[in-house]
Amino acid sequence: MLQNRVAIITGAGNGLGRAHALELARFGAKVAVSDMDATAAERVAAEITADGGEALAVTASVTDEAQVAAMVQKVMTKWSRIDILINNAGILRDKTFAKMSLADFKLVIDVHLMGSVICTQAVWEIMRGQNYGRVVMTTSSSGLYGNFGQSNYSAAKMALVGLMQTLALEGAKYDIKVNCLAPTAATQMTAGLMPEENLAQLEPSLVSPGVVALVAENAPTRVILCAGAGHFARAHVTLTQGQYIGGGLGAAERVIELWDAIGERAGEIVPPYGFTQGEREVASAMTVAGKR
């Protein structure tokens, strides 16, 4: 399915990244195993080559533009193209918002959000030039729905959804498809966060088949795929039909009075682009004005 496709996977020395690397290689991809830990990256690359695949170990911090540029150049020198980027690298610095330092908040934003931005921008022109690309951002249920003690992580992970939405639109004419993966897996990052019996069900390799679907030639785009324990679901950012309220005196009271109707989910849509909201609001106002 991925024969001769070239993939870069960040944070691939352990956990989910390792599982993704092994799975993509199994489907024929040539894999650049990127990690800050050179020994871990080399170990995973050796696993792939021992199984008959092609792999390259690269050491880079996703927050260092020069290191990322060097990584991309190394991959291009070896294979002359980059088809797939999986932004998987991440860290945790969990504390309640009241106790969290701004340094820890910024660090998590830098690694998850800016690390994904830096890596994606480093391959974006290559993908545009070859009229083909597949990019996966790693979001999280913590970003989509919130999680106590993870304000920094949640903010970064939801930001990646917004990044995916826009890049999918900008990449469409170049056959660049951009998606989000929201994984649940037992890794170094989740150790101690769940009961042991739950973690036993969350083998990272059970997530990786979803990654193959997100980077295949017939992959979707602008999808949020939730995956864990062999179970797969899709999350959506939706817009309700809403209610026209108007302005002037009493508008705030009408918003409160019609709160349930504003949030009524029957007939909600997944907007094709952000300005859909504005278009519907203007249409609603003009419809009401035309009835007067």
PASEBA-1860 file (N, C-alpha, C; in nm, 3 decimals):
! residues 292
1> MLQNRVAI> 0.082/-0.121/0.000/0.000/0.000/0.000/0.086/0.127/0.000 ~ 0.201/0.122/0.067/0.289/0.238/0.077/0.423/0.214/0.008 ~ 0.426/0.122/-0.086/0.550/0.084/-0.151/0.622/0.205/-0.210 ~ 0.748/0.222/-0.171/0.836/0.329/-0.219/0.798/0.469/-0.171 ~ 0.699/0.481/-0.086/0.670/0.609/-0.023/0.773/0.634/0.087 ~ 0.813/0.760/0.103/0.913/0.797/0.203/0.844/0.871/0.317 ~ 0.864/0.822/0.438/0.796/0.877/0.555/0.896/0.925/0.659 ~ 0.868/1.041/0.718/0.940/1.088/0.837/0.844/1.077/0.954
9> ITGAGNGL> 0.890/1.014/1.061/0.809/1.002/1.183/0.890/1.060/1.298 ~ 0.838/1.162/1.363/0.909/1.224/1.475/0.875/1.151/1.605 ~ 0.967/1.156/1.699/0.946/1.086/1.826/0.929/0.937/1.805 ~ 1.005/0.882/1.709/0.982/0.743/1.667/1.073/0.643/1.736 ~ 1.147/0.687/1.838/1.237/0.596/1.906/1.168/0.502/2.002 ~ 1.048/0.536/2.044/0.973/0.455/2.141/0.824/0.472/2.119 ~ 0.746/0.394/2.191/0.602/0.414/2.201/0.528/0.418/2.070 ~ 0.440/0.516/2.058/0.357/0.528/1.938/0.440/0.549/1.813
17> GRAHALEL> 0.543/0.634/1.822/0.625/0.661/1.704/0.691/0.536/1.652 ~ 0.743/0.455/1.740/0.803/0.327/1.701/0.699/0.238/1.634 ~ 0.581/0.229/1.694/0.475/0.145/1.637/0.436/0.194/1.499 ~ 0.425/0.326/1.482/0.392/0.382/1.350/0.501/0.346/1.248 ~ 0.627/0.360/1.291/0.739/0.332/1.200/0.736/0.187/1.153 ~ 0.717/0.095/1.245/0.714/-0.047/1.210/0.596/-0.079/1.119 ~ 0.481/-0.017/1.146/0.361/-0.045/1.066/0.374/0.010/0.924 ~ 0.425/0.133/0.911/0.442/0.190/0.778/0.545/0.111/0.697
25> ARFGAKVA> 0.651/0.069/0.764/0.753/-0.012/0.696/0.694/-0.145/0.650 ~ 0.605/-0.201/0.729/0.542/-0.329/0.693/0.462/-0.317/0.564 ~ 0.411/-0.194/0.539/0.334/-0.170/0.417/0.421/-0.115/0.304 ~ 0.554/-0.118/0.322/0.644/-0.086/0.213/0.707/0.051/0.215 ~ 0.675/0.134/0.315/0.732/0.269/0.320/0.879/0.265/0.360 ~ 0.955/0.359/0.307/1.091/0.383/0.353/1.079/0.484/0.466 ~ 1.134/0.451/0.582/1.104/0.527/0.703/1.226/0.596/0.760 ~ 1.215/0.729/0.777/1.314/0.805/0.852/1.267/0.808/0.997
33> VSDMDATA> 1.340/0.742/1.083/1.307/0.731/1.224/1.374/0.847/1.297 ~ 1.295/0.947/1.334/1.350/1.068/1.396/1.325/1.066/1.546 ~ 1.428/1.095/1.622/1.415/1.102/1.767/1.533/1.182/1.823 ~ 1.513/1.244/1.940/1.623/1.313/2.006/1.724/1.214/2.062 ~ 1.678/1.093/2.090/1.764/0.987/2.141/1.819/0.906/2.022 ~ 1.946/0.929/1.988/2.005/0.865/1.871/2.004/0.713/1.883 ~ 2.030/0.663/2.004/2.034/0.518/2.025/1.897/0.456/1.999 ~ 1.792/0.522/2.048/1.656/0.471/2.028/1.620/0.474/1.880
41> AERVAAEI> 1.654/0.582/1.811/1.623/0.592/1.668/1.695/0.483/1.589 ~ 1.820/0.460/1.621/1.898/0.357/1.552/1.843/0.218/1.579 ~ 1.794/0.196/1.701/1.738/0.065/1.736/1.613/0.036/1.653 ~ 1.526/0.135/1.639/1.404/0.115/1.560/1.438/0.098/1.412 ~ 1.531/0.178/1.363/1.573/0.163/1.224/1.630/0.024/1.199 ~ 1.705/-0.027/1.295/1.762/-0.162/1.282/1.652/-0.268/1.281 ~ 1.546/-0.248/1.360/1.432/-0.341/1.359/1.371/-0.348/1.220 ~ 1.356/-0.232/1.157/1.294/-0.227/1.025/1.382/-0.295/0.921
49> TADGGEAL> 1.510/-0.264/0.922/1.599/-0.325/0.823/1.614/-0.475/0.844 ~ 1.613/-0.518/0.971/1.622/-0.662/0.999/1.502/-0.737/0.945 ~ 1.391/-0.666/0.930/1.269/-0.727/0.877/1.256/-0.709/0.727 ~ 1.365/-0.660/0.664/1.365/-0.648/0.518/1.323/-0.512/0.465 ~ 1.299/-0.416/0.555/1.258/-0.284/0.510/1.376/-0.188/0.495 ~ 1.343/-0.063/0.457/1.444/0.041/0.446/1.418/0.147/0.552 ~ 1.523/0.187/0.623/1.506/0.285/0.729/1.632/0.367/0.746 ~ 1.613/0.487/0.800/1.723/0.579/0.826/1.700/0.641/0.963
57> AVTASVTD> 1.797/0.631/1.051/1.787/0.694/1.183/1.838/0.836/1.174 ~ 1.759/0.931/1.222/1.799/1.071/1.223/1.774/1.129/1.361 ~ 1.867/1.211/1.408/1.854/1.273/1.539/1.822/1.421/1.522 ~ 1.709/1.463/1.578/1.670/1.603/1.566/1.570/1.639/1.674 ~ 1.579/1.761/1.721/1.476/1.818/1.808/1.377/1.890/1.719 ~ 1.249/1.862/1.734/1.149/1.923/1.646/1.137/2.073/1.668 ~ 1.189/2.124/1.778/1.182/2.268/1.804/1.302/2.344/1.749 ~ 1.398/2.273/1.694/1.520/2.335/1.641/1.512/2.337/1.489
65> EAQVAAMV> 1.492/2.456/1.432/1.472/2.469/1.288/1.591/2.417/1.209 ~ 1.711/2.445/1.257/1.832/2.400/1.185/1.842/2.248/1.186 ~ 1.814/2.186/1.301/1.820/2.040/1.307/1.714/1.976/1.219 ~ 1.595/2.035/1.217/1.487/1.981/1.133/1.524/1.995/0.985 ~ 1.580/2.110/0.948/1.622/2.131/0.809/1.729/2.030/0.770 ~ 1.822/2.003/0.861/1.927/1.904/0.833/1.868/1.764/0.820 ~ 1.769/1.733/0.902/1.701/1.603/0.893/1.635/1.587/0.757 ~ 1.563/1.689/0.714/1.493/1.683/0.586/1.594/1.668/0.472
73> QKVMTKWS> 1.704/1.740/0.479/1.806/1.731/0.376/1.867/1.591/0.371 ~ 1.888/1.533/0.488/1.943/1.398/0.494/1.850/1.297/0.429 ~ 1.720/1.312/0.452/1.622/1.222/0.392/1.616/1.243/0.241 ~ 1.619/1.369/0.198/1.615/1.398/0.055/1.740/1.345/-0.016 ~ 1.854/1.356/0.049/1.979/1.306/-0.010/1.972/1.155/-0.030 ~ 1.909/1.086/0.065/1.903/0.939/0.057/1.795/0.891/-0.039 ~ 1.676/0.955/-0.036/1.562/0.900/-0.111/1.501/0.995/-0.213 ~ 1.543/1.121/-0.215/1.503/1.220/-0.318/1.358/1.264/-0.312
81> RIDILINN> 1.284/1.225/-0.210/1.146/1.271/-0.196/1.101/1.247/-0.052 ~ 0.994/1.316/-0.014/0.930/1.294/0.116/0.780/1.295/0.091 ~ 0.716/1.182/0.115/0.573/1.168/0.088/0.486/1.182/0.212 ~ 0.541/1.144/0.327/0.462/1.133/0.449/0.537/1.197/0.564 ~ 0.466/1.277/0.644/0.520/1.329/0.769/0.420/1.298/0.880 ~ 0.467/1.230/0.983/0.383/1.204/1.100/0.443/1.280/1.218 ~ 0.373/1.385/1.258/0.418/1.468/1.371/0.373/1.400/1.501 ~ 0.463/1.323/1.558/0.429/1.242/1.675/0.501/1.286/1.802
89> AGILRDKT> 0.614/1.355/1.790/0.695/1.390/1.907/0.616/1.474/2.007 ~ 0.635/1.446/2.136/0.564/1.523/2.237/0.618/1.501/2.377 ~ 0.576/1.589/2.467/0.613/1.579/2.608/0.492/1.614/2.693 ~ 0.500/1.587/2.821/0.398/1.629/2.918/0.463/1.708/3.030 ~ 0.391/1.809/3.078/0.428/1.883/3.197/0.298/1.913/3.271 ~ 0.238/1.807/3.328/0.104/1.819/3.385/0.103/1.885/3.523 ~ 0.018/1.985/3.537/-0.014/2.048/3.665/-0.144/2.124/3.646 ~ -0.212/2.153/3.754/-0.330/2.238/3.740/-0.285/2.376/3.695
97> FAKMSLAD> -0.374/2.447/3.630/-0.341/2.579/3.576/-0.293/2.674/3.686 ~ -0.351/2.661/3.803/-0.313/2.749/3.915/-0.168/2.729/3.958 ~ -0.117/2.607/3.940/0.018/2.574/3.984/0.120/2.568/3.871 ~ 0.075/2.584/3.748/0.165/2.567/3.634/0.246/2.694/3.608 ~ 0.375/2.676/3.582/0.459/2.789/3.545/0.438/2.821/3.398 ~ 0.459/2.947/3.361/0.449/2.984/3.221/0.556/2.913/3.138 ~ 0.670/2.884/3.200/0.777/2.814/3.128/0.730/2.675/3.085 ~ 0.660/2.603/3.174/0.609/2.471/3.138/0.497/2.480/3.036
105> FKLVIDVH> 0.416/2.586/3.044/0.310/2.604/2.945/0.373/2.626/2.807 ~ 0.470/2.715/2.800/0.535/2.746/2.672/0.611/2.627/2.615 ~ 0.674/2.550/2.702/0.752/2.435/2.656/0.664/2.333/2.585 ~ 0.549/2.304/2.643/0.458/2.207/2.582/0.402/2.261/2.450 ~ 0.368/2.390/2.446/0.324/2.451/2.321/0.434/2.442/2.216 ~ 0.558/2.471/2.256/0.670/2.469/2.162/0.690/2.331/2.101 ~ 0.687/2.228/2.184/0.714/2.093/2.133/0.599/2.042/2.046 ~ 0.478/2.048/2.099/0.365/1.989/2.027/0.320/2.074/1.908
113> LMGSVICT> 0.296/2.202/1.932/0.244/2.287/1.825/0.355/2.337/1.734 ~ 0.451/2.410/1.789/0.555/2.468/1.705/0.645/2.359/1.645 ~ 0.666/2.249/1.717/0.743/2.139/1.660/0.675/2.084/1.535 ~ 0.543/2.071/1.540/0.469/2.024/1.423/0.472/2.127/1.311 ~ 0.464/2.254/1.347/0.471/2.361/1.246/0.607/2.360/1.177 ~ 0.714/2.352/1.255/0.849/2.355/1.200/0.872/2.237/1.106 ~ 0.835/2.118/1.150/0.856/1.999/1.067/0.770/2.003/0.942 ~ 0.645/2.047/0.955/0.556/2.051/0.839/0.603/2.154/0.738
121> QAVWEIMR> 0.643/2.271/0.786/0.691/2.372/0.693/0.818/2.327/0.621 ~ 0.900/2.248/0.690/1.025/2.200/0.630/1.001/2.105/0.513 ~ 0.886/2.037/0.510/0.857/1.945/0.399/0.750/1.997/0.305 ~ 0.687/2.108/0.339/0.569/2.155/0.266/0.601/2.185/0.119 ~ 0.709/2.260/0.093/0.743/2.294/-0.045/0.786/2.172/-0.124 ~ 0.848/2.075/-0.057/0.883/1.949/-0.124/0.756/1.878/-0.170 ~ 0.658/1.871/-0.082/0.532/1.805/-0.115/0.456/1.880/-0.224 ~ 0.456/2.011/-0.217/0.391/2.091/-0.322/0.459/2.069/-0.456
129> GQNYGRVV> 0.593/2.064/-0.455/0.668/2.046/-0.578/0.646/1.911/-0.644 ~ 0.622/1.808/-0.563/0.601/1.674/-0.620/0.452/1.642/-0.635 ~ 0.366/1.740/-0.600/0.220/1.724/-0.610/0.172/1.599/-0.537 ~ 0.225/1.581/-0.416/0.182/1.468/-0.334/0.236/1.485/-0.193 ~ 0.150/1.463/-0.097/0.194/1.466/0.042/0.085/1.418/0.136 ~ 0.129/1.359/0.246/0.038/1.315/0.350/0.098/1.358/0.484 ~ 0.022/1.437/0.560/0.069/1.489/0.688/-0.030/1.449/0.797 ~ 0.023/1.397/0.907/-0.061/1.362/1.022/-0.015/1.445/1.142
137> MTTSSSGL> -0.109/1.518/1.202/-0.086/1.587/1.329/-0.138/1.497/1.441 ~ -0.068/1.492/1.551/-0.116/1.413/1.665/-0.186/1.504/1.763 ~ -0.319/1.498/1.761/-0.400/1.572/1.857/-0.429/1.480/1.975 ~ -0.529/1.511/2.055/-0.559/1.431/2.173/-0.701/1.458/2.219 ~ -0.759/1.359/2.284/-0.890/1.380/2.347/-0.881/1.489/2.454 ~ -0.762/1.509/2.510/-0.744/1.618/2.607/-0.766/1.753/2.541 ~ -0.722/1.766/2.417/-0.746/1.890/2.344/-0.889/1.902/2.297 ~ -0.944/1.792/2.248/-1.080/1.795/2.195/-1.185/1.816/2.303
145> YGNFGQSN> -1.161/1.757/2.422/-1.265/1.756/2.524/-1.219/1.804/2.661 ~ -1.088/1.829/2.677/-1.036/1.877/2.805/-0.995/1.762/2.896 ~ -0.901/1.792/2.984/-0.856/1.693/3.082/-0.794/1.767/3.200 ~ -0.834/1.733/3.319/-0.787/1.802/3.439/-0.634/1.798/3.447 ~ -0.574/1.913/3.473/-0.430/1.921/3.491/-0.349/1.926/3.363 ~ -0.417/1.945/3.249/-0.345/1.944/3.121/-0.378/2.066/3.035 ~ -0.386/2.182/3.093/-0.423/2.301/3.017/-0.323/2.331/2.906 ~ -0.193/2.312/2.934/-0.091/2.338/2.832/-0.100/2.238/2.718
153> YSAAKMAL> -0.109/2.112/2.754/-0.119/2.003/2.655/-0.248/2.015/2.574 ~ -0.358/2.043/2.643/-0.488/2.056/2.576/-0.487/2.170/2.476 ~ -0.429/2.284/2.516/-0.424/2.400/2.427/-0.343/2.369/2.302 ~ -0.229/2.302/2.319/-0.144/2.267/2.206/-0.215/2.169/2.113 ~ -0.280/2.071/2.171/-0.342/1.966/2.091/-0.463/2.017/2.012 ~ -0.541/2.109/2.071/-0.653/2.165/1.995/-0.603/2.260/1.888 ~ -0.493/2.329/1.914/-0.435/2.416/1.812/-0.396/2.337/1.688 ~ -0.352/2.213/1.707/-0.314/2.130/1.593/-0.434/2.095/1.506
161> VGLMQTLA> -0.553/2.090/1.565/-0.673/2.067/1.485/-0.696/2.186/1.392 ~ -0.682/2.307/1.445/-0.697/2.425/1.362/-0.593/2.431/1.252 ~ -0.470/2.394/1.285/-0.363/2.391/1.185/-0.398/2.291/1.075 ~ -0.445/2.174/1.114/-0.485/2.073/1.016/-0.596/2.124/0.925 ~ -0.696/2.189/0.981/-0.810/2.236/0.901/-0.764/2.328/0.789 ~ -0.677/2.422/0.820/-0.632/2.518/0.720/-0.533/2.458/0.621 ~ -0.437/2.378/0.670/-0.339/2.318/0.579/-0.406/2.221/0.482 ~ -0.511/2.154/0.526/-0.584/2.065/0.435/-0.645/2.143/0.320
169> LEGAKYDI> -0.696/2.262/0.349/-0.752/2.347/0.243/-0.642/2.397/0.150 ~ -0.531/2.443/0.209/-0.422/2.499/0.128/-0.348/2.392/0.047 ~ -0.346/2.270/0.096/-0.275/2.164/0.027/-0.355/2.087/-0.074 ~ -0.486/2.110/-0.079/-0.575/2.027/-0.161/-0.535/2.025/-0.308 ~ -0.501/2.139/-0.366/-0.471/2.145/-0.509/-0.340/2.075/-0.543 ~ -0.259/2.044/-0.440/-0.132/1.975/-0.462/-0.139/1.828/-0.417 ~ -0.259/1.778/-0.394/-0.279/1.642/-0.343/-0.203/1.620/-0.212 ~ -0.201/1.724/-0.129/-0.148/1.710/0.007/-0.267/1.696/0.101
177> KVNCLAPT> -0.274/1.582/0.166/-0.385/1.555/0.257/-0.334/1.563/0.401 ~ -0.408/1.634/0.483/-0.365/1.661/0.620/-0.475/1.615/0.715 ~ -0.437/1.533/0.812/-0.533/1.476/0.906/-0.480/1.481/1.048 ~ -0.567/1.454/1.143/-0.530/1.447/1.284/-0.557/1.307/1.339 ~ -0.467/1.262/1.422/-0.484/1.137/1.496/-0.493/1.169/1.644 ~ -0.596/1.119/1.710/-0.610/1.134/1.855/-0.593/0.995/1.917 ~ -0.470/0.959/1.956/-0.445/0.823/2.003/-0.461/0.807/2.154 ~ -0.493/0.686/2.194/-0.485/0.648/2.335/-0.397/0.524/2.341
185> AATQMTAG> -0.285/0.535/2.412/-0.191/0.422/2.414/-0.109/0.424/2.542 ~ -0.065/0.308/2.581/0.022/0.294/2.697/0.166/0.323/2.653 ~ 0.215/0.441/2.688/0.351/0.481/2.651/0.417/0.543/2.774 ~ 0.540/0.592/2.755/0.609/0.661/2.864/0.529/0.782/2.910 ~ 0.456/0.845/2.819/0.380/0.965/2.853/0.255/0.934/2.934 ~ 0.200/0.813/2.920/0.076/0.781/2.992/0.099/0.694/3.114 ~ 0.223/0.657/3.140/0.253/0.573/3.258/0.206/0.644/3.384 ~ 0.128/0.572/3.464/0.079/0.628/3.590/-0.050/0.706/3.580
193> LMPEENLA> -0.098/0.728/3.457/-0.220/0.807/3.439/-0.346/0.721/3.438 ~ -0.331/0.590/3.418/-0.445/0.500/3.409/-0.417/0.375/3.491 ~ -0.522/0.303/3.532/-0.500/0.175/3.600/-0.426/0.077/3.509 ~ -0.349/-0.012/3.571/-0.268/-0.106/3.494/-0.352/-0.195/3.403 ~ -0.473/-0.234/3.450/-0.556/-0.321/3.366/-0.603/-0.248/3.239 ~ -0.619/-0.115/3.248/-0.655/-0.037/3.129/-0.536/-0.023/3.035 ~ -0.420/0.005/3.092/-0.300/0.022/3.011/-0.266/-0.105/2.934 ~ -0.301/-0.219/2.992/-0.272/-0.347/2.926/-0.347/-0.361/2.794
201> QLEPSLVS> -0.461/-0.292/2.781/-0.540/-0.298/2.658/-0.492/-0.198/2.553 ~ -0.404/-0.106/2.594/-0.370/0.007/2.508/-0.232/-0.006/2.445 ~ -0.208/-0.118/2.383/-0.082/-0.141/2.312/-0.071/-0.040/2.197 ~ 0.041/0.034/2.186/0.055/0.134/2.080/0.032/0.081/1.940 ~ 0.069/-0.044/1.914/0.053/-0.100/1.779/-0.094/-0.108/1.737 ~ -0.186/-0.103/1.833/-0.328/-0.108/1.800/-0.379/0.024/1.743 ~ -0.300/0.131/1.756/-0.335/0.262/1.701/-0.287/0.275/1.557 ~ -0.171/0.217/1.528/-0.100/0.244/1.402/-0.174/0.205/1.274
209> PGVVALVA> -0.263/0.104/1.272/-0.339/0.081/1.148/-0.417/0.204/1.103 ~ -0.461/0.285/1.198/-0.531/0.408/1.162/-0.440/0.507/1.092 ~ -0.312/0.507/1.129/-0.217/0.596/1.063/-0.200/0.556/0.917 ~ -0.195/0.427/0.890/-0.185/0.380/0.752/-0.301/0.434/0.670 ~ -0.421/0.428/0.726/-0.539/0.479/0.655/-0.528/0.629/0.628 ~ -0.464/0.704/0.719/-0.454/0.849/0.704/-0.345/0.892/0.607 ~ -0.253/0.801/0.571/-0.143/0.839/0.482/-0.142/0.762/0.351 ~ -0.237/0.673/0.332/-0.243/0.594/0.208/-0.276/0.684/0.090
217> ENAPTRVI> -0.259/0.630/-0.030/-0.286/0.709/-0.151/-0.431/0.757/-0.156 ~ -0.524/0.673/-0.110/-0.665/0.710/-0.111/-0.710/0.766/0.023 ~ -0.618/0.827/0.097/-0.649/0.879/0.231/-0.753/0.990/0.225 ~ -0.827/1.008/0.332/-0.917/1.122/0.342/-0.835/1.247/0.373 ~ -0.900/1.359/0.392/-0.833/1.479/0.440/-0.926/1.552/0.535 ~ -0.868/1.628/0.629/-0.942/1.702/0.731/-1.022/1.610/0.823 ~ -0.963/1.496/0.857/-1.027/1.399/0.945/-0.960/1.401/1.082 ~ -1.041/1.388/1.187/-0.989/1.364/1.322/-1.023/1.220/1.357
225> LCAGAGHF> -0.921/1.135/1.356/-0.940/0.993/1.384/-0.898/0.963/1.527 ~ -0.989/0.909/1.606/-0.962/0.870/1.744/-0.935/0.720/1.746 ~ -0.826/0.680/1.811/-0.786/0.539/1.805/-0.724/0.494/1.936 ~ -0.762/0.373/1.979/-0.703/0.314/2.097/-0.761/0.177/2.124 ~ -0.679/0.084/2.171/-0.723/-0.051/2.207/-0.790/-0.124/2.091 ~ -0.753/-0.087/1.967/-0.812/-0.150/1.850/-0.946/-0.092/1.810 ~ -0.990/0.015/1.878/-1.117/0.080/1.848/-1.091/0.211/1.776 ~ -1.173/0.241/1.674/-1.155/0.362/1.595/-1.286/0.439/1.587
233> ARAHVTLT> -1.277/0.571/1.599/-1.393/0.659/1.590/-1.348/0.790/1.527 ~ -1.445/0.871/1.486/-1.412/1.002/1.430/-1.475/1.112/1.512 ~ -1.400/1.218/1.534/-1.451/1.336/1.603/-1.475/1.446/1.500 ~ -1.571/1.533/1.529/-1.607/1.640/1.435/-1.622/1.772/1.510 ~ -1.584/1.880/1.443/-1.614/2.014/1.491/-1.737/2.060/1.414 ~ -1.849/2.075/1.484/-1.977/2.097/1.416/-2.033/2.237/1.446 ~ -2.134/2.273/1.368/-2.201/2.403/1.382/-2.352/2.378/1.381 ~ -2.421/2.424/1.485/-2.567/2.406/1.490/-2.635/2.507/1.398
241> QGQYIGGG> -2.764/2.482/1.374/-2.842/2.574/1.291/-2.854/2.712/1.356 ~ -2.864/2.713/1.489/-2.867/2.840/1.561/-2.999/2.915/1.548 ~ -3.002/3.035/1.603/-3.121/3.120/1.603/-3.082/3.264/1.573 ~ -3.163/3.332/1.493/-3.140/3.474/1.471/-3.192/3.551/1.593 ~ -3.107/3.633/1.650/-3.142/3.711/1.769/-3.152/3.859/1.737 ~ -3.062/3.908/1.650/-3.059/4.050/1.621/-2.981/4.126/1.727 ~ -2.989/4.258/1.723/-2.916/4.340/1.818/-3.010/4.430/1.897 ~ -2.952/4.535/1.952/-3.033/4.632/2.024/-3.069/4.589/2.164
249> LGAAERVI> -3.157/4.669/2.225/-3.199/4.640/2.362/-3.267/4.503/2.370 ~ -3.234/4.429/2.470/-3.296/4.299/2.492/-3.228/4.184/2.422 ~ -3.122/4.211/2.340/-3.057/4.103/2.265/-2.993/4.002/2.360 ~ -2.925/4.050/2.462/-2.859/3.959/2.557/-2.962/3.870/2.626 ~ -3.075/3.931/2.663/-3.181/3.852/2.729/-3.236/3.745/2.635 ~ -3.246/3.779/2.504/-3.298/3.681/2.408/-3.199/3.567/2.387 ~ -3.068/3.597/2.390/-2.969/3.491/2.380/-2.986/3.392/2.496 ~ -3.003/3.445/2.615/-3.020/3.360/2.733/-3.150/3.281/2.723
257> ELWDAIGE> -3.256/3.348/2.681/-3.388/3.284/2.673/-3.388/3.171/2.570 ~ -3.317/3.189/2.459/-3.318/3.091/2.350/-3.194/3.001/2.351 ~ -3.129/2.993/2.464/-3.003/2.918/2.473/-3.016/2.774/2.425 ~ -3.121/2.705/2.467/-3.139/2.565/2.426/-3.162/2.555/2.276 ~ -3.238/2.646/2.218/-3.265/2.645/2.074/-3.138/2.675/1.995 ~ -3.055/2.766/2.046/-2.928/2.799/1.981/-2.839/2.674/1.973 ~ -2.842/2.594/2.077/-2.757/2.475/2.083/-2.821/2.348/2.033 ~ -2.944/2.354/1.982/-3.012/2.235/1.932/-2.928/2.169/1.822
265> RAGEIVPP> -2.895/2.039/1.840/-2.801/1.973/1.751/-2.864/1.909/1.628 ~ -2.996/1.901/1.624/-3.060/1.849/1.504/-3.028/1.942/1.387 ~ -2.977/1.883/1.280/-2.944/1.963/1.162/-2.808/2.030/1.166 ~ -2.727/1.997/1.266/-2.593/2.057/1.271/-2.509/2.007/1.154 ~ -2.407/2.085/1.117/-2.322/2.050/1.003/-2.175/2.053/1.043 ~ -2.091/1.991/0.959/-1.947/2.008/0.967/-1.912/2.109/0.858 ~ -1.879/2.234/0.892/-1.856/2.336/0.790/-1.740/2.300/0.698 ~ -1.754/2.328/0.567/-1.646/2.298/0.473/-1.527/2.393/0.488
273> YGFTQGER> -1.550/2.510/0.547/-1.442/2.606/0.573/-1.492/2.704/0.679 ~ -1.400/2.781/0.736/-1.432/2.863/0.851/-1.538/2.969/0.826 ~ -1.538/3.029/0.707/-1.631/3.140/0.683/-1.773/3.093/0.662 ~ -1.794/2.962/0.663/-1.932/2.910/0.658/-2.015/2.972/0.769 ~ -1.955/2.987/0.886/-2.027/3.049/0.998/-2.075/3.188/0.960 ~ -1.984/3.271/0.906/-2.021/3.407/0.869/-2.126/3.410/0.760 ~ -2.114/3.323/0.662/-2.212/3.318/0.553/-2.351/3.286/0.605 ~ -2.359/3.191/0.698/-2.489/3.154/0.753/-2.547/3.265/0.838
281> EVASAMTV> -2.461/3.334/0.912/-2.509/3.444/0.997/-2.567/3.557/0.912 ~ -2.496/3.593/0.804/-2.544/3.699/0.716/-2.673/3.657/0.647 ~ -2.678/3.531/0.601/-2.799/3.481/0.535/-2.918/3.484/0.629 ~ -2.896/3.447/0.754/-3.004/3.449/0.853/-3.055/3.591/0.875 ~ -2.962/3.685/0.889/-3.001/3.824/0.910/-3.076/3.880/0.790 ~ -3.030/3.848/0.668/-3.096/3.898/0.548/-3.234/3.838/0.529 ~ -3.248/3.710/0.567/-3.378/3.644/0.558/-3.478/3.712/0.649 ~ -3.437/3.740/0.771/-3.525/3.807/0.866/-3.559/3.948/0.816
289> AGKR> -3.456/4.019/0.764/-3.479/4.155/0.715/-3.577/4.156/0.597 ~ -3.570/4.052/0.513/-3.658/4.043/0.397/-3.802/4.018/0.433 ~ -3.824/3.964/0.552/-3.961/3.935/0.597/-4.027/4.055/0.658 ~ -3.948/4.158/0.685/-4.005/4.276/0.751/-4.076/4.365/0.650
END
